[in-house]
Amino acid sequence: MKKRFDIGIIGVGKFGKFLITSYKELPEIKICAICGKSEKGRRLAKENKIPYFYTDYKELLKNKKVKIVVIATPPFLHAKMAIAAIKEGKHVLCEKPLAINLKDAQKVKEALKRNHTLFTIDYVLRENPLIKKLKKIIDSKILGEIQNISFENFATDSHLTNNHWFWDKNKSGGIWIEHGVHFFDLFSYLLNRDIKKIVSFSTKRSKNIEDQVSCLVTYSNGAIASFLHSFTKPSQNEKTFYCLSFDKGSVTIKGWIPLELSVEVFLNDKEYKKFKKILKSNFRVENIKLRLKGRGKTYNVTKKVSFKEKLKKKEEVYKESVKNIMLNLVKAIQKKEKIKINFDEAYKSLKIALEAEKNTIYTFTKNTKDYYRKS
């Protein structure tokens, strides 16, 4: 029988509960312990036959059976808990972000150097099957260079009370750091380019609640990207769109957990053969013969290609993504794989998010005289 790794989960809110449901399906690990503050956590342990329940995360870290610690708490606790776990010799899988400031992130790095344990972060979007296809498309260069990106994320606030930790920047870091960091990481990963400049704007519904942020970003290859996050919608009206414009076409993705991929491109015969190998799917193809011009370049094309793929169940896709990140950590501990998302990448995306927060030019505050107050 293969060795199973005992894991402990700190934080058993909605996401922690989802992790328990997901990880239970993995034969490579066993949920040995969980830590939470409420009786709900104790009941959760009992319902899932988890041997150890703690109300103090330090007690969980002393459990010698636990080899991997999963941190699923509000962001301001991530660095402190990660450092404590690392000092106890535990491997760490941390929910994003790594920390809410670079000083704490640096302390995590120093702890990792001294203790030689492994660390990864839960950037689940990288494990989405549609994102993996998009990455292959970009890396192939078949569509040419990416010229610009538009990203819009209309999220729900229906579960967020006015005193929820999400609105408190001392606990969450704010929208850019708690949430936007996911997508800064994603597009840095997809483009394999550095960000050169960020200019950000925000809107507050009240003095203490900033619920919309947007920014313009320039990448080192000259691509321009716009990011928008709006926590203002009923849950029934949540929507997320990505549109990437290439020299020879465009790719659109829908869903916070991506569930739909659409491609419209112009290709020659040779490019079309390569493209089919990447997507391995049925296309709608129109045979044409055109000489296209754009951005100072000329293309001879023979095919207009359309492609669409839809994934069915959001929860199942999400589950597979979090499971794959855990499996990568397990295999890295066994020295069968390298960590896919390492500390340096977690640090890089946090740094970008902090730049977006820092470089806010204007904050528009609803129903106040300082509607155009400079931040």
Secondary structure, DSSP 8 states (H G I E B T S, - for coil): ----EEEEEE--SHHHHHHHHHHTT-TTEEEEEEE-SSHHHHHHHHHTT-SEEESSHHHHHH-TT--EEEE-S-GGGHHHHHHHHHHTT-EEEE-S-S-SSHHHHHHHHHHHHHH---EEE--GGGG-HHHHHHHHHHHHTTT--EEEEEEEEEEE-TT--TT-GGG-HHHH--HIIIIIHHHHHHHHHHHT--EEEEEEEEEESSSS-EEEEEEEEEETTS-EEEEEEEEEE-GGG-EEEEEEEETTEEEEEETTTT-EEEEEEEE-HHHHHHHHHHH-S--EEEEEEEEEEETTEEEEEEEEEEEEEE-S-HHHHHHHHHHHHHHHHHHHHTTSS--SS-HHHHHHHHHHHHHHHHTEEEEEETTSTTTT-B-
